[in-house]
């Protein structure tokens, strides 16, 4: 079933290419949306394949499927009602399927609420789930009712993105406006409450559960930052357009992090990823500040307007890179990657003791103890060459 659903979503992604061409909206230079859909589909299929009793994989697959159905239906609606004046076959069906983005959004929020095993983190947070489901079902019913009323009454009008503009928001569809005004604040409150619940459980958790929540919170942060940047820079061109594209692709961090956490694949790498990301971000910021400060100092204060000033600033920033990186990495590891920091400290202390030790048995016992402290293996075997 996981392979079948994954294949269906892949077929919908492929079908979106000719449908986009029909709607004159196909941009082969920007297929970031397809990349996000395929990444989410792959993660959902893998999770469903390896853990079929865990609903998280099926929820991700369903959400990606609904989003892709919405994309294809929007393309066909534009091609039919804006370019061919409603003469194409199955146009009303595309209009009825166009609100499929609504269940996709509801399912993504549900995945965060039920992470990582498909159950609410604690009984105290069950009210959030029931409120969320009630608001989501009401919103879904309203979205599809608007589409059905427009189709039955033959009042179908779509905008350039394929979104339905069937009813006057101030007239007979005022109830739908009220539902949306109620739905979005409720959904946002439920999402924030669920994240707060996950963060609270992270503070109490330990071991694998704690690492799983780190993956979720890290992926959520990257996804949110990327989405905000993509929205802010969406209309830019050139360099900022490329930044917007990369930022939108960062949305895939959420399903990828959820998949890693659920499957427990390289689960404990999250500490290293966080520490390395923070360290290089801090180093980059400091080096940019040093470079800019040196350039301003030489050109504005000392009035040295030659390429030598820029070259000297570049060499100074390059010379500072490795010492600064090592120092910043130690500080960040001490806070965000404590296991690595403690292991490094243990090995350094062992190396200092080794200089003054001449007894082989003492070295052997000390080495076994250090390995246990730093790596925590199931067992340790030490082989010593018997040479005269």
Secondary structure, DSSP 8 states (H G I E B T S, - for coil): -HHHHHHHHHHHHHHHHHHHHHTT---TT--HHHHHHHHHHHHHHHHHHH-TT-HHHHHHHHHHHHHHHHHHHHHHHHIIIIISTT-STTHHHHHHHHTHHHHHHHHHHHHHHTTTTTS-SSGGGHHHHHHHHHHHHHHHHHHHHHHHHHHHTT---B-TT--B--S-TTTTTHHHHHHHHHHHHHHHHHHHHHHHHHHHHHHH--THHHHHHHHHHHHHHHHHHHHHHHHHTTT--THHHHHHHHHHHTTHHHHHHHHHHHHTTTGGGHHHHHHHHHHHHHHHHHHHHHHHHHHHIIIIIS---SHHHHHHHHHHHHHHHHHHHHHHHHHHHHHH-HHHHHHHHHHHHHHHHHTT---HHHHHHHHHHHHHHHH--S----------
